[in-house]
Amino acid sequence: MKKTLGIIGGMGPAATCDLMEKVIALTRASCDQEHIHIITDCNTNIPDRTAAILQGGPDPVPELQRSAARLETAGAEVLCMPCNTAHHFYDQVADAVQIPVLHMPRETAGILRQAGVKTAGVLATDGTVQSGVYEKALAREGIEAVYPDKEDQAQIMRLIYQGVKARAVPLADIPVGEILSRLRGRGAEVFLLACTELPIAFAELGQMEGCLDPTRVLAFAAVRACGGETTADSPW
């Protein structure tokens, strides 16, 4: 019997849909009934996680916990959050429910360890970078994290917030190739798209080569945690 997956979504809505599409794509199924039962709470009332971490903005924890509890009450047996920055608050969310909550950064770090990666370039929001959520997860697996410099990090934030969330700036205006080249020069073997908006942007830009998509890693882990069969042996 497969378990029901609950998605704490809305961070942002497009990233939530992206995760659902990847769960479906990674599930080996020949009919509707062989897919994973998914309950999604696209809770756009969850305050911005980066603003909360860096600027003392509204605390996202109460809404995150409400979503988690709502999904558990609705029948979810495994939870996940398609927002990397939200994992700064992971323990508080996990403590609010009696069911397991997948940890996207740790799942991603485990995949890199299996691949023998020693140094990973981390592309993420300022909140994720400053919280150290990926740095800690990678360090547990013996992997060094390298980050864009100040100017390149500002461009990554622009890509996330103005490019994908607001669709106010053409994605092609962001010098993604140059940013990756500079990180590669500092030893990055792979690039983690450690914000759930980034796989959307990088796919549109045709820049996925050499990148690991934590959203896909999370989808892969979710399918297996719910007892489904995956279409591949690895999310890589």
Sequence and secondary structure as in RCSB ss.txt:
>XXXX:A:sequence
MKKTLGIIGGMGPAATCDLMEKVIALTRASCDQEHIHIITDCNTNIPDRTAAILQGGPDPVPELQRSAARLETAG
AEVLCMPCNTAHHFYDQVADAVQIPVLHMPRETAGILRQAGVKTAGVLATDGTVQSGVYEKALAREGIEAVYPDK
EDQAQIMRLIYQGVKARAVPLADIPVGEILSRLRGRGAEVFLLACTELPIAFAELGQMEGCLDPTRVLAFAAVRA
CGGETTADSPW
>XXXX:A:secstr
    EEEEE SSHHHHHHHHHHHHHHB  SSGGGS  EEEEE TTS  HHHHHHH    SHHHHHHHHHHHHHHT
 SEEE S SGGGGGHHHHHTT SS B  HHHHHHHHHHHTT  EEEEE  HHHHHHTHHHHHHHHTT EEE   H
HHHHHHHHIIIIIIIS  S GGGS HHHHHHHHHHTT SEEEE STTHHHHHHHHT  TTEE HHHHHHHHHHHH
TT  BSSS   
